[in-house]
Amino acid sequence: MSKIALVDDDRNILTSVSMTLEAEGFEVETYNDGQAALDAFNKKLPDMAVLDIKMPRMDGMDLLQRLRQKTQMPVIFLTSKDDEIDEVLGLRMGADDYVKKPFSQRLLVERIRALLRRQEATDGDASAATTGDAKVMERGDLRMDPLRHAVSWKGNDVSLTVTEFLLLQALAQRPGFVKSRDQLMDVAYDDQVYVDDRTIDSHIKRLRKKMRAADPEFSAIETLYGIGYRYNEE
């Protein structure tokens, strides 16, 4: 049973969403502010966190920043209806997905299941690696190890979220070949989960930022405007 942490200062959302998730077979922990959640996470991490952005004591952005210093567990942001800045900033800071308020609880459940399936897929790669079925991928200065969910560039470790890891893996598997945004969406999300182009673009920007932190000259991920992205082996 997967454990989901739900962090929101709206008690109605905490109550209704936790009831829905528990009915779907999840174990749910609820917190009404970021600091309370962080205190609990410092003792034991859940399998996934669903975070509101605007909360007292510690907001979702601050909480995500603290989490990303210690874990790459999947995180979904709950964003206000009209605030696109929240969505973009959240993705660039390392959130895996976002859902706009007011939201369909069924949509949220599907997003949660999609992220958990992606997490299980990477864990499956790790299990396969122990039997020799999954191999370390090397592309020039890039090294990706599914067993450890580890990435390095020119020997420098780069910490990636599940989404970022899958996107980089999809691009690097076939250097020089273009991947459209739709193809990358298929890698990162289930077919029944709709996301727009901006979501993929934000993940790629975050991925580039992390790679450039390891190497300011990193330029292996090329944007082809109106088409998609490709990985150029250096």
Secondary structure, DSSP 8 states (H G I E B T S, - for coil): --EEEEE-S-HHHHHHHHHHHHHTT-EEEEESSHHHHHHHHTT---SEEEEESS-SSS-HHHHHHHHTTT----EEEEE-TT-HHHHHHHHHHT-SEEEESS--HHHHHHHHHHHHHHHHHHHHHHHHHHTTSS--EEETTEEEETTTTEEEETTEEE---HHHHHHHHHHHTSTT-EEEHHHHHHHHS-TTS---HHHHHHHHHHHHHHHHHH-TT---EEEETTTEEEE---
